[in-house]
Amino acid sequence: MSNAVTTLLGSRFDRSPGTARLALGDLLVLAGFLILGSLNHGVDPITMPGRVAGTIAPFLVGWVVGALALGAYAPGATRTARTSILRAVGAWLVAAPIGLALRSTAYFHGSSPWTFALVVTGVGVLSFSTWRGAVAGLR
């Protein structure tokens, strides 16, 4: 069983320092725009870190699923700017509905009205596209 998991992850995750840095950057982008959204709604991350973590957590779960499913960190996923951006945006288009669905459960605070769904999906697409494009441009 572990051999099958290792084989699957090996084809979906390039174990290199560059990939680790990219994944860290992706997580910072994800947390960054969700923290900015929280601030926009009067939630202070310093005085209410649990609330902010509860906002980030369902989308982080979604991101892990989406990134692995779409190969956002697979070998060759960042070969070109276009590939890198498409993989990240694709991962976010999987991650956002997962995060929104998790927010609609009793395990996480918040809800997922259609307006929030549109905003979080659109801001995520813009944020990941910008980040991944910038990284590709710097290489």
Residue pairs with C-beta under 8 A, 6 or more apart in sequence:
9 68
11 71
11 74
11 75
12 68
12 69
12 71
12 73
12 74
13 19
13 68
13 73
13 74
14 73
14 74
14 75
14 76
14 77
18 78
19 73
19 78
22 73
22 78
22 135
23 67
23 73
25 131
25 135
26 63
26 67
26 72
26 88
26 128
26 131
27 60
27 63
29 127
29 128
29 131
30 56
30 59
30 60
30 63
30 124
30 127
31 56
32 127
33 123
33 124
33 127
34 52
34 55
34 56
34 59
34 120
35 45
35 52
35 56
37 55
37 119
37 120
37 123
38 45
38 51
38 52
38 55
39 45
43 51
43 52
43 55
45 52
51 109
54 108
54 109
54 110
55 109
55 110
57 102
57 108
58 98
58 99
58 100
58 101
58 102
58 103
58 108
59 95
59 96
59 98
59 99
59 120
60 99
61 98
61 99
61 102
62 94
62 95
62 96
62 97
62 98
62 99
62 102
63 91
63 92
63 95
63 99
65 94
65 95
65 98
66 72
66 90
66 91
66 92
66 93
66 94
66 95
66 98
67 73
67 88
67 91
67 95
69 91
69 94
70 87
70 90
70 91
70 94
71 77
71 87
72 87
72 88
72 90
72 91
74 87
76 83
77 83
77 84
77 87
78 84
78 87
78 132
78 135
78 136
80 136
81 132
81 133
81 136
81 137
84 132
84 133
84 135
84 136
85 128
85 129
85 132
85 133
85 136
88 128
88 129
88 131
88 132
89 125
89 128
89 129
91 128
92 121
92 124
92 125
92 128
93 121
93 125
95 124
96 117
96 120
96 121
96 124
97 117
99 120
100 112
100 116
100 117
100 120
101 112
102 108
103 109
103 110
103 111
103 112
104 111
104 112
